[in-house]
Amino acid sequence: MTGERVLNGHIFALYGVYDYWRLTADPRAVAIFDGAATSLRHYVPTALRMPEWVSRYAVGCPNAYIGYHALHIQQLLKVYEMSRTAVFAGLADLLRDDYPPPAVTGTVVFAGGTHIGYTFSATGSILEQKPLTLSRQSNANADQRIRVRGRGVYYQIHNGALAGYFVAEEPGTRVLLGAVALHTYAPQRTLLFSPGTYPGYRYGPAWTVAESRTYTFPRASAAPFDATAWVNGRLCYRITAGAYAGLWLPAVEGLNPA
């Protein structure tokens, strides 16, 4: 095969095949869809994904564009909806984890202690750093949650002593209140529980804990979930039925999405 093999174009063509099948029930469309979807399963993780960075535009193009990366994520969620094959939701989640949507606003809670603010070059090199020591918990506003190349996820602080600096996301130390980088799934997915103890949380309007439940499972179990997001700095699953219905479960060892 020649040409760039553009990811978003491939998926847009897949939409057309799906629509044609819905109108005609032509089995040839099913075969074409299956082949095109199989190509996605192969090429997205092996040739198009750039771990902890923006996905490539095409197999034959080394360039990566933030706008197309966001489109790729939404397209893969749509392919999951069309195919009902969980691997595509998983690929969308993987690309989101690599480079989450940076445009967020909200309140960052700083625990008491010392925090370091940074400025970075385009390649992720540290240009400047500024320490801040707090005697107690404090808050500041953020206007970005962004992956810094070669590093982790950082909040860009908008006001206060660290205005203009980036601080690392660290649960329990620095967290952005709320649910960000939200993915919703239709149909719902299944969360598999290994034997163990797992807490779940319901949050109030200010994203403080309004309710918590903890259950111990002596054997493997499962529950449906319809969304994932970073909730107060932690990746979480939103459970829709069973003992944790309506609660967010932090992603911990022993929980595996299907």
C-alpha positions as CSV (number, residue, x, y, z in Angstrom):
1,M,0.0,0.0,0.0
2,T,1.3,3.5,-0.9
3,G,0.3,6.9,0.3
4,E,0.3,8.5,3.7
5,R,-2.5,6.3,5.2
6,V,-4.1,9.1,7.1
7,L,-5.8,8.0,10.3
8,N,-8.8,10.5,10.4
9,G,-9.5,9.9,6.7
10,H,-9.5,6.1,7.2
11,I,-12.0,6.4,10.1
12,F,-14.3,8.9,8.2
13,A,-14.4,6.3,5.3
14,L,-15.4,3.7,7.9
15,Y,-18.3,5.9,8.9
16,G,-19.5,5.8,5.3
17,V,-19.3,2.0,5.1
18,Y,-21.2,1.7,8.4
19,D,-24.0,4.0,7.1
20,Y,-24.2,2.1,3.8
21,W,-24.6,-1.2,5.8
22,R,-27.4,0.3,7.9
23,L,-29.2,1.4,4.7
24,T,-28.7,-1.8,2.7
25,A,-27.7,-4.6,5.1
26,D,-25.2,-5.6,2.3
27,P,-22.9,-8.3,3.7
28,R,-20.0,-6.9,1.6
29,A,-20.1,-3.8,3.7
30,V,-19.7,-5.9,6.8
31,A,-16.6,-7.5,5.3
32,I,-15.1,-4.1,4.4
33,F,-15.9,-2.6,7.8
34,D,-14.3,-5.6,9.5
35,G,-11.2,-5.3,7.4
36,A,-10.9,-1.5,8.0
37,A,-11.5,-1.9,11.7
38,T,-8.8,-4.7,11.9
39,S,-6.4,-2.2,10.3
40,L,-7.1,0.3,13.1
41,R,-6.5,-2.3,15.7
42,H,-3.1,-3.0,14.2
43,Y,-1.8,0.4,13.2
44,V,-3.1,2.7,16.0
45,P,-1.0,1.1,18.7
46,T,2.0,0.1,16.6
47,A,2.5,2.9,14.0
48,L,0.3,5.9,15.0
49,R,0.5,6.1,18.8
50,M,3.4,8.0,20.3
51,P,3.5,7.0,23.9
52,E,3.1,10.0,26.3
53,W,2.7,12.4,23.4
54,V,0.4,13.4,20.5
55,S,-0.5,10.7,18.0
56,R,0.8,10.8,14.4
57,Y,-1.3,12.2,11.7
58,A,-0.7,9.2,9.3
59,V,1.3,6.0,9.0
60,G,3.4,7.6,6.3
61,C,3.8,11.0,8.0
62,P,5.9,11.4,11.2
63,N,4.2,14.7,12.1
64,A,1.8,15.0,15.0
65,Y,-0.9,17.6,15.4
66,I,-2.7,18.3,18.7
67,G,-6.0,19.1,16.9
68,Y,-5.9,15.8,14.9
69,H,-5.0,13.9,18.1
70,A,-8.2,15.1,19.7
71,L,-10.1,14.1,16.6
72,H,-8.5,10.6,16.6
73,I,-9.8,10.1,20.2
74,Q,-13.3,11.1,19.4
75,Q,-13.3,9.0,16.2
76,L,-12.1,5.9,18.1
77,L,-14.9,6.3,20.6
78,K,-17.4,6.5,17.7
79,V,-15.9,3.3,16.2
80,Y,-16.5,1.7,19.6
81,E,-20.1,2.8,19.4
82,M,-20.5,1.4,15.9
83,S,-18.7,-1.9,16.5
84,R,-19.4,-2.5,20.2
85,T,-15.8,-3.8,20.4
86,A,-14.1,-2.6,23.6
87,V,-10.7,-2.5,22.1
88,F,-11.5,0.8,20.3
89,A,-12.7,2.4,23.5
90,G,-9.4,1.2,25.0
91,L,-7.4,2.8,22.2
92,A,-9.3,6.1,22.7
93,D,-8.5,6.0,26.4
94,L,-4.8,5.2,25.7
95,L,-4.4,8.2,23.4
96,R,-6.2,10.4,26.0
97,D,-3.7,9.2,28.6
98,D,-0.8,9.9,26.3
99,Y,-1.9,13.5,25.7
100,P,-5.0,14.6,27.5
101,P,-7.1,17.6,26.3
102,P,-5.2,20.6,27.7
103,A,-7.9,23.2,27.7
104,V,-9.4,23.0,31.3
105,T,-10.1,25.5,33.9
106,G,-10.7,25.0,37.6
107,T,-9.3,25.1,41.1
108,V,-6.1,23.3,42.1
109,V,-5.8,22.3,45.7
110,F,-2.3,22.4,47.2
111,A,-1.6,20.4,50.3
112,G,0.6,22.0,53.0
113,G,4.3,21.6,52.2
114,T,6.7,22.6,49.5
115,H,5.7,22.8,45.8
116,I,7.8,23.6,42.8
117,G,6.6,25.6,39.8
118,Y,8.4,25.2,36.5
119,T,8.5,26.8,33.0
120,F,9.5,24.5,30.1
121,S,10.9,24.7,26.6
122,A,8.9,23.2,23.7
123,T,11.0,20.0,24.1
124,G,10.3,19.7,27.8
125,S,13.6,21.1,29.2
126,I,13.3,23.1,32.4
127,L,13.8,26.8,31.9
128,E,13.0,28.1,35.3
129,Q,11.7,26.8,38.6
130,K,10.3,28.5,41.7
131,P,9.6,26.9,45.1
132,L,6.6,27.7,47.2
133,T,6.2,26.5,50.8
134,L,2.7,26.4,52.4
135,S,2.0,26.0,56.1
136,R,-1.5,24.7,55.3
137,Q,-3.7,23.7,52.4
138,S,-4.2,26.4,49.8
139,N,-5.9,26.9,46.4
140,A,-5.1,28.5,43.0
141,N,-6.8,28.7,39.6
142,A,-5.5,26.7,36.6
143,D,-6.2,27.3,33.0
144,Q,-4.4,24.2,31.5
145,R,-3.8,20.6,32.3
146,I,-1.2,19.5,29.9
147,R,1.4,16.8,29.3
148,V,4.9,18.2,29.2
149,R,7.0,16.3,26.7
150,G,9.2,13.7,28.4
151,R,7.5,14.4,31.7
152,G,4.1,13.9,33.4
153,V,0.9,16.0,33.4
154,Y,1.1,19.5,34.7
155,Y,-1.3,22.3,35.7
156,Q,-0.6,25.8,34.5
157,I,-1.4,28.1,37.4
158,H,-3.2,31.3,36.6
159,N,-3.0,33.3,39.8
160,G,-1.2,33.6,43.1
161,A,2.5,33.1,43.9
162,L,3.0,30.5,41.1
163,A,1.1,32.4,38.4
164,G,2.5,31.5,34.9
165,Y,4.3,28.4,36.3
166,F,3.4,24.7,35.8
167,V,3.1,22.3,38.7
168,A,3.0,18.5,38.5
169,E,-0.3,16.7,39.1
170,E,0.1,14.5,42.1
171,P,-2.9,13.0,43.9
172,G,-2.9,14.0,47.6
173,T,-0.5,16.8,47.0
174,R,-1.7,18.9,44.0
175,V,-5.0,18.1,42.4
176,L,-7.5,19.8,40.0
177,L,-11.0,19.6,41.5
178,G,-13.6,18.1,39.2
179,A,-13.9,15.5,36.5
180,V,-11.7,16.3,33.5
181,A,-10.8,14.5,30.3
182,L,-14.2,12.8,30.4
183,H,-15.0,9.9,28.1
184,T,-18.5,8.5,28.0
185,Y,-19.3,5.1,26.5
186,A,-22.3,4.0,24.5
187,P,-22.9,1.1,25.0
188,Q,-21.7,0.9,28.6
189,R,-18.5,-1.1,29.3
190,T,-17.7,-3.7,31.9
191,L,-15.3,-3.2,34.8
192,L,-13.7,-6.5,36.0
193,F,-12.9,-6.8,39.7
194,S,-10.2,-9.1,41.0
195,P,-10.8,-10.3,44.6
196,G,-10.0,-7.4,46.9
197,T,-11.2,-4.3,48.7
198,Y,-12.2,-1.2,46.7
199,P,-13.6,2.3,47.7
200,G,-16.0,4.3,45.7
201,Y,-17.0,8.0,46.0
202,R,-19.9,10.3,45.3
203,Y,-19.0,14.0,45.0
204,G,-21.0,17.1,45.8
205,P,-21.2,20.3,43.7
206,A,-17.8,21.5,45.0
207,W,-16.2,18.1,44.3
208,T,-15.8,17.3,47.9
209,V,-16.7,13.7,48.9
210,A,-20.4,13.5,49.7
211,E,-20.5,9.7,50.2
212,S,-18.1,6.8,50.2
213,R,-18.6,3.1,50.1
214,T,-16.0,0.3,50.5
215,Y,-16.7,-3.3,49.7
216,T,-14.5,-6.4,49.8
217,F,-14.9,-9.0,47.1
218,P,-13.9,-12.6,48.0
219,R,-14.1,-13.6,44.4
220,A,-13.9,-12.0,41.0
221,S,-16.8,-9.7,40.1
222,A,-17.9,-7.1,37.5
223,A,-20.0,-4.0,37.2
224,P,-21.0,-1.7,34.3
225,F,-19.5,1.7,33.8
226,D,-20.5,4.5,31.4
227,A,-17.6,7.0,31.8
228,T,-14.0,7.5,32.8
229,A,-12.4,10.8,33.9
230,W,-9.7,12.2,36.1
231,V,-11.6,13.1,39.2
232,N,-9.7,15.2,41.7
233,G,-6.4,14.1,40.1
234,R,-7.1,10.4,39.8
235,L,-8.4,8.3,36.9
236,C,-11.8,6.9,37.9
237,Y,-14.7,4.8,36.5
238,R,-18.3,5.9,36.9
239,I,-20.3,2.8,37.9
240,T,-24.0,2.6,36.8
241,A,-25.3,-0.5,38.6
242,G,-24.7,-2.8,41.6
243,A,-23.2,-1.9,45.0
244,Y,-21.3,1.1,43.6
245,A,-24.1,2.5,41.4
246,G,-23.7,6.3,40.9
247,L,-20.2,6.3,42.4
248,W,-16.7,7.0,41.0
249,L,-14.1,4.2,41.6
250,P,-10.5,5.2,41.4
251,A,-8.4,3.1,39.0
252,V,-6.3,0.8,41.2
253,E,-4.6,-2.5,40.8
254,G,-7.2,-5.2,40.5
255,L,-9.7,-3.2,38.4
256,N,-9.6,-3.9,34.7
257,P,-11.9,-2.4,32.1
258,A,-13.3,-4.6,29.3
